[in-house]
């Protein structure tokens, strides 16, 4: 089988634990683009600006790669910067959900397209999200009021808390909103709420169809629960060695972990690079 598209989660997959792409993995991904004509898709829950560093490292602009951000809520052509797909949460729904989150001891993370909006710049994971996504932080008295006043239609609302706090709250966080939003645990401390119908697999299906690439010709790599639908969609789904057990159980292959060039190890088996 000749694979024509490679979809990559970022954190815990493409990046090692030091948050960088290792030289061997970078070289392998440059080679599959240059020598094999493969389309590389960065598929992440990150906000759109947060994909730029990795896109530049892999020279996606030169190779017509794709940037799939917000867990599938937005797709951008790395070469033309054209937005191929975008689906946000309606303002009224986002405001209602943010008011609902006020009941819980959690840290909502939401952005207005330019900056993260928060009640405190040092709330749990806010600084990490700011750094990872190359976004400033705007402090407000009340997030729901600010989003309503700005008229923002957020691409997602991220609920952050320590794992032992977050997990028991999941049924209550989504209660009353499951018909209007989709939810996914993207990390032990992150619960993402997105517009209904948004997922990595649906957006990957959109772009592969546009490019005339069959699902069987797609290879995907991931490590977390929010990668499961993408791994299921791909003709060859690869779980990193550090992936959660649920993903490993459903993947076609389990490769080395993100600190030991798991992506490169698999690509070197399937491509002449």
PyMOL commands that set and color helices and strands:
alter all, ss='L'
color gray80, all
select helices_A, chain A and resi 10-14+23-36+48-57+60-63+70-72+91-101+126-133+143-150+163-174+200-210+215-217+225-233+245-250+262-270
alter helices_A, ss='H'
color red, helices_A
select strands_A, chain A and resi 5-8+39-43+66-69+74-77+83-86+107-111+115-118+136-139+156-160+181-187+190-195+218-222+236-239+253-254
alter strands_A, ss='S'
color yellow, strands_A
deselect
rebuild
show_as cartoon
